[in-house]
Amino acid sequence: GGGDGIAYPISPTGLAQSIALTPTGKIVLAGSGPRPTPPGGIVYEGFCVAVLNADGTVDATFSGDGVLNFEPSSVIVAGNYERAIGVAVTPAGQFLVGGTSLGSGFDVGGAYFGPFRSATLVRLNADGTFDAALDGDGIALHTNQLLGLDAANAAALQQDGKIVLAGS
């Protein structure tokens, strides 16, 4: 961005875990970043996706400022560090972002179990909006409620258009 070959689009405390290139040469970074206004003063990290132009400048057509911080799950607890680990670009120019987030727990006979770690897939449009064609809101969580230790470590798109998440 500044002519030195170094760009810092996410934040000083953000962490990029994956990178992908669009057919037009834009650079897509996925990782974690601090939420701008943590509810109730709770410190936690959510998914962060940033898009740069080929010259390293921030792409303001993505999310208005080139960076999208969001919490994939509705579970907010202290120490909740949700991270995007993998990113892939679809032929339609959408971004598939895979990672780990906290999914809801469940109640059995009055005993609450959870929250659980969930393998998470998010599909974003090129402008940074969520693609509601994926699970109704652009976010799909998978939690094995027996163990609750699911995590996605990579996201890829097969030639036939099928989405692949790899992890545990």
Wavefront OBJ file of the C-alpha trace (Angstrom):
o trace
v 0.000 0.000 0.000
v 2.740 2.522 0.824
v 5.228 1.572 -1.895
v 7.333 -0.546 0.440
v 5.600 -3.832 -0.390
v 3.915 -4.016 3.028
v 0.187 -3.507 3.693
v -1.636 -3.622 7.036
v -5.337 -3.779 6.188
v -6.763 -5.683 9.151
v -5.500 -4.064 12.346
v -2.344 -3.973 14.446
v -3.654 -6.974 16.400
v -5.280 -8.809 13.481
v -3.892 -12.076 12.213
v -4.092 -13.171 8.570
v -4.195 -16.963 8.266
v -4.949 -17.454 4.574
v -4.620 -15.649 1.259
v -6.299 -16.053 -2.129
v -6.213 -14.189 -5.428
v -9.253 -13.265 -7.493
v -9.184 -13.628 -11.287
v -8.887 -9.816 -11.471
v -5.755 -9.817 -9.274
v -7.314 -8.670 -6.008
v -5.835 -10.132 -2.832
v -8.190 -11.672 -0.265
v -6.937 -12.174 3.298
v -8.802 -14.128 5.956
v -8.012 -14.461 9.631
v -9.060 -12.917 12.909
v -9.431 -9.394 14.124
v -10.826 -7.593 17.118
v -14.479 -6.680 17.090
v -14.852 -2.907 16.865
v -17.264 -2.583 19.803
v -17.229 -5.638 22.056
v -20.603 -6.006 23.814
v -20.419 -5.468 27.555
v -16.678 -4.838 27.367
v -15.995 -8.507 26.550
v -12.720 -8.863 24.676
v -12.894 -11.345 21.851
v -11.917 -11.831 18.250
v -14.082 -12.654 15.293
v -13.545 -13.551 11.681
v -11.841 -10.887 9.610
v -11.698 -10.697 5.820
v -9.806 -7.965 3.987
v -9.561 -7.314 0.258
v -6.684 -5.439 -1.353
v -6.305 -4.226 -4.890
v -3.416 -5.682 -6.900
v -1.294 -2.651 -5.963
v -1.787 -3.326 -2.222
v -4.270 -0.542 -1.540
v -7.443 -1.381 0.359
v -10.401 -2.232 -1.900
v -13.149 0.098 -0.646
v -15.766 -1.723 -2.765
v -15.565 -4.549 -0.221
v -17.573 -3.735 2.910
v -17.139 0.012 2.381
v -13.600 0.104 3.765
v -12.022 -3.115 2.511
v -12.237 -4.935 5.852
v -15.089 -6.979 7.331
v -14.952 -8.056 10.997
v -17.795 -10.285 12.126
v -18.818 -12.898 14.658
v -20.105 -16.022 12.842
v -21.922 -17.451 15.854
v -24.372 -15.803 18.195
v -22.475 -17.089 21.229
v -20.446 -14.318 22.868
v -18.341 -15.237 25.877
v -15.141 -13.861 27.355
v -12.120 -15.298 25.610
v -14.138 -16.208 22.505
v -11.535 -16.312 19.763
v -13.185 -17.231 16.497
v -10.798 -17.450 13.577
v -11.004 -17.733 9.837
v -8.318 -20.138 8.711
v -8.924 -20.682 4.984
v -10.243 -18.675 2.051
v -11.085 -19.604 -1.535
v -12.529 -17.589 -4.426
v -15.428 -19.009 -6.464
v -15.690 -18.554 -10.242
v -18.558 -16.111 -9.509
v -16.157 -13.959 -7.457
v -17.562 -14.896 -4.044
v -15.318 -15.681 -1.092
v -15.575 -18.959 0.837
v -14.157 -18.533 4.303
v -13.614 -21.503 6.600
v -12.646 -21.487 10.239
v -13.678 -22.174 13.785
v -16.310 -20.463 15.905
v -18.372 -21.142 18.976
v -21.693 -22.814 18.298
v -24.638 -22.928 20.641
v -24.756 -25.528 23.353
v -27.778 -27.616 24.230
v -29.931 -28.452 27.211
v -30.458 -32.022 28.428
v -32.791 -32.454 31.374
v -32.001 -28.967 32.675
v -28.226 -29.348 32.326
v -26.587 -27.041 29.783
v -23.685 -28.326 27.713
v -21.583 -25.949 25.640
v -20.853 -23.720 23.952
v -19.085 -25.932 21.458
v -16.406 -25.275 18.900
v -17.905 -25.430 15.426
v -16.448 -25.860 11.974
v -17.674 -22.765 10.177
v -18.191 -21.877 6.528
v -19.082 -18.375 5.372
v -19.837 -17.295 1.800
v -19.400 -13.590 1.076
v -20.284 -11.674 -2.033
v -17.573 -9.542 -3.648
v -19.026 -6.434 -1.951
v -18.689 -7.950 1.540
v -22.336 -8.889 2.048
v -23.270 -12.375 3.207
v -24.650 -14.711 0.538
v -27.981 -15.847 1.997
v -28.084 -18.768 -0.464
v -25.752 -20.533 1.981
v -27.822 -21.782 4.909
v -30.207 -18.805 4.794
v -27.753 -16.226 6.155
v -24.391 -16.935 4.493
v -23.044 -18.769 7.548
v -23.059 -22.527 8.147
v -21.908 -24.007 11.462
v -21.246 -27.694 12.057
v -20.941 -28.943 15.609
v -20.513 -32.536 16.714
v -22.486 -32.266 19.929
v -20.943 -35.406 21.348
v -17.504 -33.813 21.505
v -17.977 -30.198 20.471
v -14.430 -29.888 19.197
v -14.989 -29.317 15.486
v -12.637 -26.992 13.655
v -12.095 -26.123 10.005
v -8.463 -25.572 9.070
v -8.770 -25.053 5.304
v -11.364 -24.185 2.675
v -11.232 -25.131 -0.992
v -13.462 -25.281 -4.026
v -13.426 -28.363 -6.250
v -13.605 -28.167 -10.056
v -17.249 -29.302 -9.895
v -18.153 -26.419 -7.558
v -18.390 -28.477 -4.372
v -17.068 -26.814 -1.233
v -14.507 -28.674 0.862
v -13.639 -27.877 4.479
v -10.777 -29.771 6.051
v -10.120 -29.966 9.745
v -10.972 -31.943 12.819
l 1 2 3 4 5 6 7 8 9 10 11 12 13 14 15 16 17 18 19 20 21 22 23 24 25 26 27 28 29 30 31 32 33 34 35 36 37 38 39 40 41 42 43 44 45 46 47 48 49 50 51 52 53 54 55 56 57 58 59 60 61 62 63 64 65 66 67 68 69 70 71 72 73 74 75 76 77 78 79 80 81 82 83 84 85 86 87 88 89 90 91 92 93 94 95 96 97 98 99 100 101 102 103 104 105 106 107 108 109 110 111 112 113 114 115 116 117 118 119 120 121 122 123 124 125 126 127 128 129 130 131 132 133 134 135 136 137 138 139 140 141 142 143 144 145 146 147 148 149 150 151 152 153 154 155 156 157 158 159 160 161 162 163 164 165 166 167 168
